[in-house]
Amino acid sequence: MNRREATISKRKLRSSYVTSIISISLVLFIIGIMGLFLLNANKISRHVKENIGFTVILDNNIREVDMIRIQKNLDASPFVKSTEYITKERAAKELQEDLGEDFIAFLGYNPLHPSIDVRMFAEYANTDSLVKIEQVIAQFPLVKEVAYQKSLVEMVNQNIKKITFILLIFAGIMLLISLTLINNTIRLTVYARRFLIKTMQLVGATHRFVRAPFLAKGMIHAFYSIIITYLLLGGTIYLIEVQLPELALLNDIDTIAILFATVFVAGMLMVYISTWFAVNKYLRLRNNDLYF
């Protein structure tokens, strides 16, 4: 009977260790995801802003040599990231696909103008800069109009500020929740061995001697949890890279190194502190209080 009880006790203890490692891993994964978004917030913001752009509508009778000259002038501008020339035929084809009907056959001619799509650097993707850029480009010969959605530019910039603010608040809340979850998980693990703590204390073991094996075991669990978290984060980063290659997360080794180092330090520190306080709690308890 004693051997059976010992076996059951070991299984329960092993199960609690596995549960503890998985719980800590999931909490650290959440922290890692929040850290990933915070560290790449500027990159994501740049990616969104640099996809706004504007369109330079050209004269219908522009010669190819004049178009090339205008495009080269735009490419040489400090605010331009990239340009793409759109012929009137291509513009008509794309509009036909959007409308789902042949408007040229109905009108009898192509009313669209050739144009140049311009993508700007993120620093210039705001209404003040766009007004100045519009004034400069409008002076180019054979340029009829500079078209862009002012409301869209304002909305994107406002939303980026709001999202960044909300993300910081959410990250703070998630950090508090993570600390609470890790602390409760470790307290439950220590609670299962509270009688062992009191027994060691009764035979004369010092507080430091009692804490040592619990802290060592906690650090081992934290290490295993961090390894699992690294695997989960690595898979997440790879999926983001596949879906959004423009962000180039896998190429940004410095950011990934900072993220992994933060997860390692946070995991080790939170587990150590939680284990320290959990063991101390049962070191201070009286024998009768262990049953409650």
C-alpha positions in Angstrom: 0.0 0.0 0.0 2.8 2.4 0.9 4.6 1.6 -2.4 1.4 2.3 -4.3 0.7 5.5 -2.5 4.3 6.6 -3.3 3.9 5.8 -7.0 0.6 7.7 -7.1 2.2 10.6 -5.3 5.1 10.6 -7.8 2.7 10.6 -10.7 0.7 13.5 -9.3 3.9 15.4 -8.7 5.2 14.7 -12.2 1.9 15.8 -13.6 2.0 19.0 -11.7 5.5 19.7 -13.0 4.3 19.1 -16.6 1.3 21.4 -16.0 3.5 24.0 -14.5 5.9 24.0 -17.5 3.1 24.1 -20.1 1.4 27.0 -18.2 4.6 29.0 -17.9 5.3 28.4 -21.6 1.9 29.7 -22.7 2.2 32.7 -20.5 5.7 33.5 -21.8 4.5 32.9 -25.3 1.8 35.6 -24.8 4.5 38.0 -23.4 6.7 37.1 -26.4 3.9 37.9 -28.9 3.3 41.2 -27.3 7.0 41.9 -27.3 7.2 41.0 -31.0 4.5 43.5 -31.9 5.9 46.2 -29.7 9.4 45.7 -31.1 8.1 45.7 -34.7 5.5 48.5 -34.2 7.6 51.0 -36.1 8.2 48.5 -38.9 4.5 47.7 -39.2 3.7 51.4 -39.1 6.2 52.1 -41.9 4.8 49.2 -44.0 1.2 50.6 -43.7 2.2 54.2 -44.5 4.4 53.3 -47.4 1.5 51.6 -49.1 -0.6 54.8 -49.2 1.0 56.7 -52.0 -0.5 59.0 -54.7 -1.1 59.0 -58.4 0.4 61.5 -60.9 -2.0 61.8 -63.8 -0.2 62.8 -67.0 -1.4 64.5 -70.2 -3.1 62.3 -72.7 -0.7 63.2 -75.5 2.5 62.8 -73.5 5.5 61.3 -75.3 7.4 58.4 -73.9 10.6 60.4 -73.5 8.7 63.0 -71.5 7.1 60.3 -69.3 10.5 58.8 -68.6 11.9 62.2 -67.7 9.1 62.8 -65.2 9.5 59.4 -63.7 13.2 59.8 -63.3 12.7 63.2 -61.6 10.2 61.5 -59.2 12.6 58.7 -58.5 15.3 61.2 -57.6 13.1 63.0 -55.1 13.9 62.4 -51.5 10.3 61.6 -50.6 9.8 58.8 -53.2 10.4 55.2 -52.4 9.2 53.7 -55.8 7.3 54.6 -58.9 5.4 52.6 -61.5 4.2 53.8 -64.9 0.6 52.9 -65.8 -0.4 53.2 -69.4 -3.9 54.3 -70.3 -4.5 50.8 -71.8 -3.5 49.1 -68.6 -5.6 51.6 -66.5 -8.6 50.8 -68.8 -8.1 47.1 -68.4 -7.9 47.3 -64.6 -11.0 49.5 -64.4 -12.9 47.0 -66.7 -12.0 44.2 -64.3 -13.2 46.2 -61.3 -16.5 47.3 -63.0 -17.1 44.0 -64.7 -18.1 45.6 -68.0 -16.5 47.1 -71.1 -17.0 50.8 -70.6 -14.8 51.6 -73.7 -17.2 49.8 -76.0 -20.0 51.8 -74.5 -18.2 55.2 -74.7 -16.4 54.5 -78.0 -13.1 55.7 -76.6 -10.7 55.4 -73.7 -11.2 58.4 -71.3 -8.4 57.5 -69.0 -5.0 59.1 -68.8 -1.6 57.6 -68.4 -0.3 57.9 -64.9 2.6 57.2 -62.5 1.8 55.5 -59.2 4.1 56.8 -56.4 5.0 55.2 -53.1 6.5 57.5 -50.5 8.8 56.9 -47.6 6.8 56.7 -44.3 8.2 60.0 -43.0 6.3 61.9 -45.7 3.0 60.0 -45.4 1.1 62.8 -43.8 -1.3 65.5 -45.0 1.2 68.4 -44.5 3.9 66.8 -46.5 1.5 65.6 -49.2 0.2 69.2 -49.7 3.8 70.4 -50.3 4.6 67.5 -52.5 1.4 68.1 -54.6 2.4 71.7 -55.1 5.9 70.7 -56.4 4.7 68.0 -58.7 1.8 70.0 -60.1 4.5 72.4 -61.6 6.0 69.6 -63.7 5.1 70.0 -67.4 2.5 67.6 -68.8 1.2 66.8 -65.3 -2.6 67.3 -65.2 -3.3 66.3 -61.6 -1.9 64.8 -58.4 -4.5 62.5 -57.0 -4.6 61.0 -53.5 -7.2 60.4 -50.8 -6.6 63.0 -48.1 -9.2 61.4 -45.7 -7.4 58.0 -46.1 -4.0 59.5 -45.1 -5.5 61.2 -42.1 -7.4 58.1 -41.0 -4.3 55.9 -41.4 -2.1 58.2 -39.3 -4.8 58.6 -36.6 -5.5 54.9 -36.4 -1.8 54.1 -36.1 -1.5 56.4 -33.1 -4.6 54.9 -31.5 -3.5 51.3 -32.2 0.0 52.0 -30.7 -1.6 53.5 -27.6 -4.0 50.7 -27.2 -1.3 48.1 -27.8 0.8 49.6 -25.0 -2.1 49.5 -22.6 -2.9 46.0 -23.6 0.7 44.9 -23.2 0.7 46.3 -19.7 -2.5 44.5 -18.8 -1.2 41.2 -20.3 2.0 41.6 -18.3 0.1 41.9 -15.1 -2.1 38.9 -16.0 1.0 36.9 -16.9 2.7 37.7 -13.6 -0.5 36.6 -11.8 -0.8 33.3 -13.8 2.8 32.3 -13.3 2.6 33.2 -9.6 -0.5 31.1 -9.1 0.9 28.2 -11.0 4.0 28.1 -8.9 2.1 28.5 -5.7 0.0 25.5 -6.6 3.2 23.5 -7.3 4.7 24.5 -3.9 1.4 23.9 -2.2 1.5 20.2 -3.1 4.8 19.9 -1.2 4.0 22.1 1.8 4.3 19.2 4.2 7.8 18.5 3.0 8.8 22.1 3.6 7.5 21.9 7.1 9.2 18.6 7.7 12.5 19.9 6.6 12.0 22.9 8.8 11.1 20.8 11.8 14.4 18.7 11.6 16.4 21.9 11.7 16.9 23.0 8.1 17.4 26.7 7.6 15.2 28.8 5.4 17.9 29.1 2.8 18.5 25.3 2.7 14.7 24.6 2.3 14.4 27.2 -0.5 17.4 26.0 -2.5 15.9 22.8 -4.1 12.6 24.6 -4.9 14.5 27.5 -6.5 16.7 25.1 -8.5 13.6 23.1 -9.6 11.9 26.3 -10.5 14.8 27.4 -12.7 14.8 24.1 -14.5 11.1 24.4 -15.2 11.6 27.9 -16.4 14.4 26.8 -18.7 12.2 24.1 -20.2 9.3 26.6 -20.6 11.6 29.1 -22.3 12.7 26.4 -24.8 9.1 25.6 -25.6 8.3 29.3 -25.9 11.2 29.8 -28.3 9.8 27.0 -30.6 6.3 28.6 -30.5 7.7 32.1 -31.2 9.9 30.8 -34.0 6.9 29.2 -35.7 4.9 32.3 -35.3 7.6 34.5 -36.7 8.0 32.1 -39.7 4.2 32.3 -40.4 4.3 36.1 -40.3 7.3 36.1 -42.6 5.4 33.9 -45.1 2.2 36.0 -44.9 4.0 39.4 -44.7 7.4 39.1 -46.3 7.6 42.9 -46.5 8.3 43.0 -42.8 11.4 40.9 -43.1 11.3 39.6 -39.5 13.6 36.7 -40.2 16.2 39.1 -41.6 16.1 41.3 -38.5 18.4 39.2 -36.3 18.9 42.0 -33.7 15.1 42.3 -33.0 14.7 38.6 -32.7 17.8 38.4 -30.4 16.3 41.2 -28.2 12.9 39.4 -28.1 14.4 36.0 -27.1 16.7 37.6 -24.5 13.7 39.5 -23.0 11.7 36.2 -22.8 14.6 34.4 -21.2 15.2 37.1 -18.5 11.5 37.6 -17.9 10.8 33.9 -17.5 13.7 33.2 -15.2 13.1 36.3 -13.1 9.3 35.8 -12.7 9.7 32.1 -11.8 12.5 32.8 -9.3 10.6 35.6 -7.5 7.3 33.6 -7.5 9.0 30.5 -6.1 10.8 32.6 -3.5 7.6 34.1 -2.1 5.6 30.9 -2.4 8.2 28.9 -0.3 8.5 31.7 2.2 4.8 31.7 2.7 4.8 28.0 3.9 8.0 28.5 5.9 6.1 31.1 8.0 2.9 29.0 8.4 2.1 27.2 11.6 1.6 23.4 11.5 -2.2 23.7 11.9 -2.5 26.2 9.0 -1.0 23.7 6.5 -4.4 21.9 6.3 -6.3 24.9 5.2 
